[in-house]
Each structure stands twice: as structure tokens, then as C-alpha cells.
Amino acid sequence: MFAVLLGLSFAAVPQTSSKPDLSKLTSDERQSIELACVVAKTSGPAAYNQCLTNQLAQLSRSVRQPDLSSLSSDERQSIELACVVAKTSGPAAYNQCLTNQLAQLSRSVRQPDLSSLSSDEHQSIELACVVAKTNGPAAYNQCLANQLAQLSHSVRQPDLSSLSSDERQSIELACVVAKTNGPAAYNQCLTNQLAQLSHSAPQAELSQYARLDTVVATSSVSTNAVQVSLTRSSPELRKLDYFRGNWTVTGEVRSTLFEPKGSFTGEQHNEWAPDGLSLISVWTENRSGGTDNGKANYTYDPGQKVYTFDGTDSHGEEESATGVLTENTWTWTSNPTLSNEQTVTARFTIREISPSSYAFKYEVAQSEVWDTIFDGKATKAK
């Protein structure tokens, strides 16, 4: 949004009331100019058309969209994630970001060959490099190369074929955090778990029970495995699938309680964890106070019958919340602490507008009055 404001300050830009010709823009440039002018569009056609004209004037003095055809599919995803904030500022900023990313890539390693990795190792290396992927292909490729170097000095994935289904689920749960740290850490965790298992008692025989719920009622041996099974098939958990995919976020900070007022933009990449028990979210944001990024984990607690959120940002700040879904509205509550050490009640509401868009609002209650801190809209990429 700031590029739009800067564009309005150029005296050389002609004032216009008619929509300019956008036919010479590429598809990505067209998306970028529409994102940059989305706020102006809500102020009427005159403001919208002037914003488009300002953006085209900036583009005429900037580089055009570079050729990305030599990039791999993963590198293309990475460069788009790295430039998603710039894309919301208009095609001039977006094209410059792409050009800068390609320049960095030309001085860095290219994407290494991952074909020798097992399926689990491939998932692990992608999880370990998911944040680096949002910083561009040079950072992403370097992360992959570093992970492969660590793996070359570590054990490879051990054979788990002798484990029962429940034991396999259990070992995956025990190593789920290690899996996000890369295949070397993941394989070491599996190896350690197998070593512990070799010195423990064998799994109790449960075949006498005809029904899974009977097992839960009469034996504690398979409680964890049952819980996993119930959670995996939970219709409540699967409702989080609404958020899976890539989302572009735009909004407005309306209170100075946490940061200065102003517009903000961002990008979210959400995907299911390998075990299918949680939705992992990686995000970047550009606000008036600066750029930030982070990672979060969403899941469903069948015991408490609530959704849970646990996240951390690039500054190390952590946040947890619980949520409920009522029809098409998600309501998340938390208790953040302000700079004056006062703990307040916060409410984050998401209203599903369509399968590819939702509106959101973050409020804080002080003295029993709800104040809107920020609000906005998210749109899912096609």
C-alpha cells in the first residue's frame, strides 16, 4: 500500500478519471497492480483509476518482469513467496524483487538433487527449509544443501518394517518435532527410538478386543494410538483443511495498542503435517512497523473440544490460543500481555466468505469494552 501513497506524490503523474489500459501487463503484473490498488478501489472508480495510473507510471520507470522459466518448480514457489509482500505494492516493486532474487540466485548454489532421499526424508528436509523457502530460492537452496551435508555425516533412515501399525504411529509421533529439523535429526530420532524399543517389553496383544472403543475402556496400552486414530478421522480436525494452501492477506491496523496504525499485507502458506494431525502455517507480513515472519501449528483437541493454535515469530515471541467454529465463523481467544505487563483478553474472529476468501478481525477487551486492533481480508491463491 505504501507504494500507492508514494505514487500519488509524483507531480508528473497525470490526473485521470478513466481506467487506463492494462492489456500490456503480464498476468502476474496484473495481479500485482490489482492488489496494490485494492484499498483505492473501495474509495470509488476515480481513486481506483488514479491508483492504476500511478502504478503504471512507476512501472514505466522500472524493470519489467524477468524470465523465470529456468527456475525449478520449487524455486518458482520460493521466489513468489519471497516477493509476495512486494507484489501487493505494485508491479514495479514486484518486478524489482524478482530481479533482486534472481541476482542472489546467480551467486548461490542451485537446487540440489533430492532424488536419493526417502519419502519421509524428503518431507523432513522440506519442513526444515520451509522458512528459508519464504526468503527466496538462494536461501532455500542453501538450506537444502546444508541439510544434505548434515545427512551425509549422519545415519540414514532405519528400517521400520518390523514395527506394528501402532508402534509405527508412536515412533512417528515421538519424532515429529525432530522431523521439522531435517532428515539427519529425524533419522537419529528414529534410530534412538528403535534402540529404546529393543530393550523394552513387546507390545501387548490386543486382538482379543473386537472394538476399538472396548480397547480404550479396558486397556491403557494403546491409548495413544487410539487417540491418534480418533483425531485423524475427526471431522472437526478436517475442517482446518479450509485454510490449506496459499493465502494473501491485506488489512488495516486501527489501534496503537501494539504497533503504529497503518495498512499491512502478508502471505500465508498452510499445509498438513506429515502425520496429518496438525496444520502447519508459515507466514510473512509487512506492516508499518516493519517486516516479520513466523510459523504456527493448528490442531484439534477432542478432549477439550477446542481448536488450538501455537505460534512463534522471527523475534522469538510466542502466542497460544484456543478456538471454536460456529457455522462459518472461527473465534480464537488468548490472553496476551501488554508492554505495561497488563494481561488482557483478545479475540480473533474469522468469517468464511467463500471457499477462497475470509474476513478477519482482532479485538482486545479492556474494561469490558472490545477495541478493534486490526481487521482485513484474506484471499486464497488459485
C-alpha positions in Angstrom: 0.0 0.0 0.0 2.9 2.4 0.7 3.9 2.4 -3.0 0.5 3.6 -3.8 0.8 6.5 -1.4 4.2 7.4 -2.8 2.9 7.2 -6.3 0.3 9.8 -5.5 3.0 12.3 -4.6 4.6 12.4 -8.1 3.5 15.7 -9.7 4.3 14.4 -13.1 1.6 11.7 -12.9 -1.4 13.0 -14.8 -4.8 13.0 -13.1 -7.3 10.8 -14.8 -10.9 9.7 -14.3 -10.8 6.9 -16.9 -9.4 3.4 -16.4 -6.0 3.0 -18.1 -5.1 0.2 -20.5 -3.7 -2.8 -18.6 -3.5 -5.1 -21.6 0.3 -4.9 -21.9 0.8 -6.3 -18.4 1.7 -9.9 -17.7 -0.7 -12.0 -15.7 1.5 -11.5 -12.6 1.8 -7.8 -13.1 -2.0 -7.5 -13.5 -2.5 -9.4 -10.2 0.1 -7.1 -8.6 -1.5 -3.8 -9.7 -4.9 -5.0 -8.5 -3.5 -5.9 -5.1 -1.8 -2.5 -4.9 -5.0 -0.7 -5.7 -7.4 -2.8 -3.7 -7.9 -0.2 -1.0 -8.3 2.6 -3.5 -10.9 0.5 -5.3 -13.1 0.7 -2.2 -13.0 4.5 -2.4 -14.6 4.6 -5.8 -13.7 4.4 -9.5 -11.9 7.8 -9.6 -9.5 6.9 -6.8 -9.1 3.4 -8.3 -8.3 4.6 -11.8 -5.8 7.2 -10.4 -4.1 4.4 -8.4 -3.8 2.3 -11.6 -2.3 5.3 -13.5 0.2 6.0 -10.7 1.3 2.3 -10.7 1.7 2.3 -14.4 3.8 5.4 -14.2 6.1 3.8 -11.7 6.3 0.6 -13.8 7.4 2.7 -16.9 10.5 3.8 -14.9 11.3 0.3 -13.6 12.3 -3.1 -14.9 9.8 -5.4 -16.5 9.0 -8.9 -15.2 12.1 -11.1 -15.6 12.1 -14.5 -17.2 11.6 -17.2 -14.6 11.3 -20.2 -17.0 14.8 -21.6 -15.9 13.7 -22.0 -12.3 12.5 -25.3 -11.0 9.0 -25.6 -9.6 10.3 -25.3 -6.0 12.5 -22.3 -6.9 9.5 -20.7 -8.6 7.4 -21.2 -5.5 10.2 -19.8 -3.3 10.7 -16.6 -5.4 6.9 -16.0 -5.3 6.8 -16.4 -1.5 9.8 -14.1 -1.1 8.2 -11.4 -3.3 4.6 -11.7 -2.1 4.8 -8.6 0.0 6.3 -6.6 -2.9 3.6 -7.9 -5.1 1.0 -6.2 -3.0 2.9 -2.9 -3.5 2.6 -2.9 -7.3 4.3 -4.4 -10.4 7.3 -2.1 -10.2 8.1 -3.2 -6.7 7.3 -6.9 -7.6 9.5 -6.9 -10.7 12.4 -5.4 -8.8 12.0 -8.0 -6.1 12.1 -10.8 -8.7 15.2 -9.3 -10.3 16.9 -9.0 -7.0 16.1 -12.6 -6.1 17.4 -13.8 -9.4 20.7 -11.9 -8.9 21.1 -13.5 -5.5 20.4 -16.9 -7.0 23.0 -16.4 -9.7 25.6 -16.1 -7.0 24.4 -19.1 -5.0 24.0 -22.8 -5.4 21.2 -24.2 -7.5 18.6 -26.6 -6.1 20.4 -29.9 -5.2 19.2 -33.3 -6.2 16.9 -34.8 -3.6 16.0 -38.0 -5.6 18.1 -40.2 -3.3 16.0 -39.3 -0.3 13.2 -41.5 1.0 9.7 -40.1 1.1 10.0 -39.3 4.8 13.4 -37.7 4.4 12.1 -35.6 1.6 9.2 -34.4 3.8 11.6 -33.7 6.6 14.0 -31.6 4.5 11.1 -29.6 3.2 9.8 -28.9 6.7 13.3 -27.9 7.8 13.6 -25.4 5.0 10.1 -24.1 4.9 11.0 -20.7 6.4 14.1 -20.4 4.2 11.8 -21.0 1.2 9.9 -17.8 2.0 13.2 -15.9 1.8 13.8 -16.8 -1.8 15.4 -19.6 -3.9 19.0 -18.7 -2.9 18.2 -19.1 0.8 16.1 -22.2 0.1 18.7 -23.9 -2.0 21.4 -23.2 0.6 19.2 -24.6 3.3 18.7 -27.8 1.3 22.4 -28.1 0.6 23.2 -27.6 4.3 20.6 -30.3 5.3 22.1 -32.7 2.8 25.6 -32.1 4.2 24.4 -32.9 7.7 22.7 -36.0 6.4 25.9 -37.2 4.7 27.6 -37.3 8.2 24.6 -38.9 9.9 22.7 -42.2 9.9 20.2 -42.9 7.1 16.6 -43.7 7.8 16.4 -47.1 9.6 14.1 -49.9 8.6 10.7 -49.7 10.4 9.0 -52.6 8.6 9.2 -54.9 11.7 7.0 -52.4 13.7 3.3 -52.9 14.2 1.0 -50.2 12.9 0.6 -48.8 16.4 4.3 -48.8 17.0 4.9 -47.1 13.7 2.4 -44.3 14.7 4.0 -44.0 18.1 7.6 -43.6 16.7 6.4 -41.0 14.2 4.7 -39.0 17.0 7.9 -39.2 19.1 9.9 -37.9 16.2 7.5 -35.3 14.8 9.5 -32.3 16.2 12.8 -33.8 15.1 11.3 -34.2 11.6 10.9 -30.5 11.3 14.7 -30.1 12.0 15.7 -32.1 8.9 16.4 -35.7 7.9 19.6 -36.0 9.9 17.8 -35.1 13.2 14.8 -37.2 12.1 16.8 -40.3 11.3 18.7 -40.0 14.5 15.5 -39.8 16.5 14.1 -42.9 14.8 17.4 -44.8 15.5 17.2 -43.8 19.2 13.6 -44.8 19.5 14.4 -48.2 17.9 17.3 -48.7 20.4 15.0 -48.0 23.3 12.4 -50.4 21.9 14.9 -53.2 21.7 15.4 -53.0 25.4 11.7 -52.8 26.3 8.8 -55.2 26.7 7.0 -56.2 23.5 3.6 -54.7 22.6 0.7 -56.3 24.4 -1.6 -58.5 22.4 -4.9 -56.6 21.7 -6.5 -58.8 19.2 -9.0 -60.2 21.7 -10.9 -56.9 21.7 -13.4 -56.7 19.0 -14.0 -53.0 19.1 -11.6 -50.1 19.3 -13.7 -48.4 22.0 -13.5 -51.5 24.1 -9.7 -51.3 24.0 -9.9 -47.7 25.2 -12.2 -48.7 28.0 -10.3 -51.7 29.2 -6.6 -51.1 28.4 -4.2 -48.2 28.7 -1.6 -49.9 26.4 -3.0 -48.4 23.2 -4.4 -45.2 24.5 -2.1 -43.0 22.4 -2.7 -45.0 19.3 -6.5 -44.8 19.7 -6.3 -41.1 20.3 -4.3 -40.7 17.1 -6.8 -42.8 15.2 -9.7 -40.8 16.6 -8.0 -37.5 15.9 -7.0 -38.4 12.4 -10.7 -39.3 11.5 -12.1 -36.4 13.4 -14.4 -34.3 11.2 -13.5 -31.3 13.4 -9.8 -31.6 12.6 -10.6 -31.9 8.9 -12.4 -28.6 8.9 -9.0 -26.9 9.3 -8.5 -28.0 5.7 -10.3 -24.8 4.7 -7.1 -22.9 5.4 -4.8 -25.2 3.5 -3.0 -23.6 0.6 -1.5 -20.1 -0.1 -3.3 -17.0 1.1 -2.7 -13.3 0.5 -3.7 -11.1 3.4 -4.5 -7.3 3.4 -5.7 -5.3 6.3 -5.6 -2.2 8.5 -4.1 -1.6 12.0 -6.7 0.6 13.7 -5.3 0.9 17.2 -1.8 1.8 18.5 -2.1 -0.7 21.4 0.6 -3.0 19.9 2.0 -1.1 17.0 1.5 2.1 14.8 -1.6 2.4 12.7 -1.4 1.7 9.0 -2.0 -0.8 6.3 -0.4 -4.2 6.2 -0.1 -7.1 3.8 1.1 -10.7 4.1 1.3 -14.2 2.8 0.4 -17.5 4.5 1.4 -21.0 3.3 -0.6 -23.7 5.1 -0.1 -27.4 4.7 -0.8 -30.6 6.7 2.0 -32.0 8.8 3.3 -35.4 7.6 1.3 -37.2 10.3 -1.9 -35.5 9.4 -2.5 -34.4 13.0 -2.0 -30.7 12.6 -1.9 -27.9 10.0 1.4 -26.1 9.8 1.3 -22.4 8.8 4.3 -20.3 7.6 3.7 -16.6 7.2 5.3 -13.3 6.3 3.9 -9.9 7.0 4.8 -6.3 6.0 3.4 -3.7 8.5 4.2 0.0 9.1 6.5 -1.2 12.0 8.5 -3.5 9.7 8.5 -6.9 8.1 8.0 -10.1 10.2 7.6 -13.8 9.6 6.9 -16.9 11.7 5.5 -20.4 12.0 2.4 -21.7 13.7 0.7 -25.0 14.4 -3.1 -25.6 14.3 -4.8 -28.8 15.6 -7.9 -30.0 17.3 -8.2 -31.2 20.9 -11.0 -33.8 21.1 -10.8 -34.0 24.8 -11.4 -30.3 25.4 -13.4 -30.0 22.1 -11.5 -26.9 21.0 -9.0 -26.0 18.3 -5.5 -24.9 19.4 -3.0 -22.5 18.0 0.7 -22.3 18.9 2.9 -19.9 17.0 6.2 -18.1 17.2 7.6 -15.2 15.1 11.1 -14.2 14.0 11.6 -12.1 17.2 11.0 -15.2 19.3 7.6 -14.1 20.6 5.3 -17.0 21.3 1.5 -17.0 21.2 -1.1 -19.6 22.1 -4.9 -19.5 21.6 -7.9 -21.8 21.6 -10.7 -21.6 19.0 -14.2 -22.8 18.2 -16.1 -23.0 15.0 -19.8 -21.9 14.8 -21.3 -22.3 11.3 -18.9 -20.3 9.2 -17.2 -18.2 11.9 -14.0 -19.2 13.8 -13.4 -17.5 17.1 -10.0 -17.7 18.7 -9.3 -16.4 22.2 -6.0 -15.7 24.0 -4.5 -13.7 26.9 -1.6 -11.6 25.6 0.5 -9.4 27.9 0.9 -5.7 27.0 4.2 -3.7 27.4 3.0 -2.5 30.8 2.7 -6.1 32.0 -1.1 -6.0 31.9 -2.7 -9.2 30.7 -5.8 -8.7 28.5 -8.3 -10.9 26.8 -8.0 -11.0 23.0 -10.4 -12.3 20.4 -9.5 -13.1 16.8 -12.6 -13.7 14.6 -12.5 -15.3 11.1 -15.7 -15.3 9.0 -15.6 -17.5 5.9 -17.0 -15.6 2.9 -16.3 -18.2 0.3 -14.0 -21.2 -0.2 -11.3 -18.8 -1.3 -11.8 -15.7 0.9 -12.4 -14.8 4.5 -12.7 -11.6 6.6 -10.9 -11.3 9.9 -10.8 -9.0 13.0 -8.6 -8.9 16.1 -10.0 -7.3 19.2 -8.8 -6.7 22.8 -11.1 -6.3 25.8 -10.1 -3.5 28.2 -12.5 -2.5 31.0 -15.1 -4.9 29.4 -15.1 -3.0 26.1 -13.9 -4.7 22.9 -11.5 -2.5 20.9 -10.7 -3.4 17.3 -6.9 -3.7 16.9 -6.8 -4.7 13.2 -9.1 -6.1 10.6 -8.9 -7.2 6.9 -9.4 -9.9 4.3 -7.6 -12.9 3.1 -7.8 -14.4 -0.5 -6.7 -17.9 -1.5 -4.4 -18.2 -4.5 -5.9 -20.3 -7.3 
